[in-house]
Amino acid sequence: MISHSLTLPNGITLKNRIVKSAMSEALADASNNPTPDLIAVFERWSAGGAGLLITGNTPVDRLHLEHAGNFALDDLSDMARVAELASAAKSGGAKVLAQLAHAGRQTPEAINPHPISVSDLRLDLAGYDDPVAASDADFAAVIGKFVRSALLAQTAGFDGVEIHTAHGYLLSSALSPRINTRQDRWGGSLANRARLAVCIARAVRAAVEREFIVAVKLNSSDFQKGGFDHHDSAKVAVMLQSEGVDFIEISGGTFETPTAYQHTSKSRSTAAREGYFLDYAQAMKSALKIPLMVTGGFRSADVMNAAIAAKKTDLIGMGRPFIIDPQFPAKLLSGSITAAPAIERDFPPAEDLPRGAVLNWFCTQLTHLARNGRPDLELSVVDGHEQYLEMIVKATRRLQNVRR
Ligand SMILES: Cc1cc2nc3c(=O)[nH]c(=O)nc-3n(C[C@H](O)[C@H](O)[C@H](O)COP(=O)(O)O)c2cc1C
């Protein structure tokens, strides 16, 4: 049941099974520090009743942001602000993880025209330039940066970190035989392609305290021909388990194949449109001893409880419902509602909208929630999308001015 607590391998107990999955907030200032708006939205989410909150994409390296509004965690971070963020996120009794990430070739050219990546293969989207294939020394530095950010998160009062190994960022692209074309010890066999994620999990686990949660978000599949698939995914999950990871979250897709944030029409059955990655989860769950979290599409309590009862997952990750109603977990747990908000089902099909429109509408609404305490549900999908694009252009200009 979603209301049941769960004790993780490191002995830390989550009060229930509902997790706010990572959602990139675009609410950091021009120096990539948390703003009062970011802190306020985490306080609101903590009061909403979820057992665990995960921050949005938090880069370990300022030259490899996912966008200009990311809060970055490194030696330049304002640690008083970071501690305020952790404390706000825990104020309602939730645990909180910082999602540590390195964008790799998914770093916009306005941030860094030639980011390091696993190979020199460029992202097939506008706004991204040619990456540079990382050297051994670059990989060693990346591992060191994940460790440094995890230690900073621990000092600031976070309960743990989640290492972002999904959605096409550096660690996820290293797993893909399509993008990782290397012939050295970082490419070729699955063990070589998984080396970066495994080394990071090992180094972070060794550096932090035992009670500090170390989780990994992993793709079940990239959904790209010749990419990382679910057979390999289950094997990588087992490798990560051996490194002392406390749970694995599974998701799927990349920037080029954005499967994680799909929205399906009302015509499909509830089970078919919820739990996008649940079928893959079952195979992974049976291969693992540590808990599994599945994210993507869950909305009705019945589907969530059935997935836990059928041992397909231990934790239920949700994203978009937290933007529409930050109080929904408490309502779902008390039975006053039977399903989380699923506003995206009323939107036109993705093919009738500009690329990324639904995701960008939610990003704009996240800003409204943080600033005004509620989303602006009168805003059309296209207007919300355009407002987001403008917001990122302005944030990029501010960041460039500060860096100049
Ligand atoms: C606005 C927005 C931002 C997101 N940012 C991230 C992110 O920073 N890191 C991540 O792993 N997933 C990110 N996601 C994906 C979510 O964590 C989640 O996997 C996805 O929304 C599917 O879950 P849902 O159907 O409950 O929304 C984001 C999703 C949304 C809607």
The ligand as a Gaussian input file, in Angstrom:
#p B3LYP/6-31G(d) Opt

LIG

0 1
 C        8.761000      20.023000     -15.554000
 C        9.492000      18.706000     -15.488000
 C       10.852000      18.700000     -15.234000
 C       11.532000      17.472000     -15.121000
 N       12.851000      17.470000     -14.769000
 C       13.463000      16.293000     -14.484000
 C       14.769000      16.278000     -13.925000
 O       15.373000      17.322000     -13.649000
 N       15.333000      15.077000     -13.677000
 C       14.679000      13.893000     -13.923000
 O       15.241000      12.826000     -13.670000
 N       13.442000      13.873000     -14.435000
 C       12.809000      15.047000     -14.697000
 N       11.516000      15.042000     -15.124000
 C       10.830000      13.742000     -15.279000
 C       10.034000      13.393000     -14.025000
 O       10.877000      13.108000     -12.928000
 C        9.154000      12.176000     -14.285000
 O       10.010000      11.100000     -14.617000
 C        8.136000      12.431000     -15.406000
 O        7.475000      13.684000     -15.235000
 C        7.073000      11.329000     -15.449000
 O        6.331000      11.275000     -14.258000
 P        4.829000      11.861000     -14.194000
 O        4.042000      11.157000     -15.281000
 O        4.330000      11.501000     -12.817000
 O        4.906000      13.325000     -14.429000
 C       10.827000      16.251000     -15.292000
 C        9.463000      16.291000     -15.587000
 C        8.792000      17.490000     -15.677000
 C        7.312000      17.466000     -15.954000

